[in-house]
Amino acid sequence: MINTNFEKKVFAFFISVFFLTACHGPQDVYFSTYDEAIKNGAIENGNIPDAMPRSAHEIYQKSGSGAGGMWLRFKFGMNDIYGFVSQAEEVKPVDFNSIKIPSPRVKWWDRDLKKDISKEGLTLKVYRYKREIRYDINNSKIVSAYFVIDWDSHIVYYWHEL
């Protein structure tokens, strides 16, 4: 039983710490370059795809226990984007409606991406590929990952659901 004001404050402090650590949401991460992401273990830890082109820069990523997947946006150089694209299949316009394009609550994600893809004449292309998500040494899962490339702006929007 809590008797004193001090004990109540200590109890409230520990409850606050518990909720802040146990219930934290998805993490937002930014890397200015591919090399910075490598240095920080982002590829090794599975936080960004290992197929990402080395020219990737301005890399924004969101994932975590509450996110239910991963969302990524980065800019690219034309010198190595085709290696990234060659690992995937282009999704035909007739199949766009079957794809669930997320809208994470971050400033760097194009909220109108699905509408933009459907407009004729834009230089947006949608691709799909299989990605292995490794949880630990013995457990992994193959997921369908998608990415949209804006060929004019040199921006890739990437996501997969868990």
N, C-alpha and C positions, 0 to 999 in steps of 0.2 A: 504494500500500500504506500502511495506517495503522500508524505506528510508535509514537507516543507516547500516553500516557494523555489528554493534552489534545486531540489529534487525534480520538481515539475519542469524547470528550465532544462535541466540535463536530459530528462526523458524526452522532451520536445525536440531537443537538438539531435539526439540519436534517431528518433523517428524521422526527422527531416533528412538526415544523412542517408538513412535506409532507403527512403523513397527516391531521393535524387540518384543514388547509385543503382538501385534495383530496377527502377522504372525508366531509365534513360531511353530516349527514342533513337531514331536513325541518326547517323553521323553524316555531316557534310564535310567533304575534304576537297582541297584545292592544291594542285601541283602546277607550277608554271611550265615545266618541261617533262618530257618522258624520263630523262635521266634523274630528275628529282624524285619522280614516282618510284623508280628503281631503287634509288638510295634509301627511300623510306620503306621499302619492302612491300609496296602496294601490289606488285605483280606476284611476288612470292606468296603473299598472304591471300591472294585471290580477290583483292579489292578492285583491281582493274584487269581486263582480259589480257592474257599473255599474247594474243594476236594483235594487240594495238600497234599501230605503226610508230616507228621511232621518231618520226617527225611530229608526233602529237605534242601539243602545247596548249596552255590555258585549259587544263584538265579539271573539270568539276565532277565530283562523284558523290553519290548519296547511297548509303546502304546501312544496314544495322538490324538489330533484332525486331524492331517495330516496322521496318520498311517493307518486309515481305519480298524483297528482291533488290535489284541494283539499278541505278540510273546513272548515266554518265554522259557528259558532253565534252567534246574537245575539238580543237581546230587541228588541221592537218596540212602537210605539204604534199604537193603532187608527186614528189619523187618516190614515195613508198606506199601510197594509199591503195594501189592496185593489188599489192600483196595481201592486204587486209581484206579487200573485197573478194579476192579469188578464193577465199576459204568459205564463202557463203553463196547462197542462191538468191537471185533477185526475185522479189515477190511481185507478181503481176497485178496491175490495177484492179482486176476483177476480184482478187483475193483480199484487198485492203480491209473490207468490212469484217472479215473474220479475225483480224488482228486487234487485240486489245492494246491500244497505245495509252500508256499511263500519263498521268498529269501530277507528278510529285509537286509538293508545295515548296518550290525553290524558285528563286528569281531567274536562274540561268536556263530553265527549261522552257521551250516554246509551247505555251499552253494551247495554241491553235494548230499543233502539228498535224493532227488527223485531218482537219479541214484543209490545211495547206497541201497535204499529200494528194488530196482528191481533186485539187484544181488543175485544170489542163494547162500545159505550157510551162509549168514550173520545173526547175531542175532538181527536184527532190526524188530520190530513189530509195526504195525500201528493200532490205536484205534480211535473210534469216540464216542462222547457222546453229549447230549444236555445240554446246559448251559444257565441259565437265566442271562441276562445282565440287571441290574437295572439302569435306568437313573436318576430316582428320586423316591419319595415315590409312585407316581401313575403310572409311566411309566416303562415298562420293555419289553424285547424282548428275545425270545428263539432263540439261534443260535447253529449251529453244530460246536462243537469244536473238534479238532483232536490233537492227540499226537503220537509221535514216541518214542518208548523206545529202547535204545541201551542196551541190557541186559548185554553185556560184560563190557561196560564202565560205566554202571549205570548212564546214562544220559537220560533225557527226553527233547524232543523238543515239545512244545505245541503251538497251534495257533488257533485263530478263526477270522473270518471276520465280520465286522459289516454291 
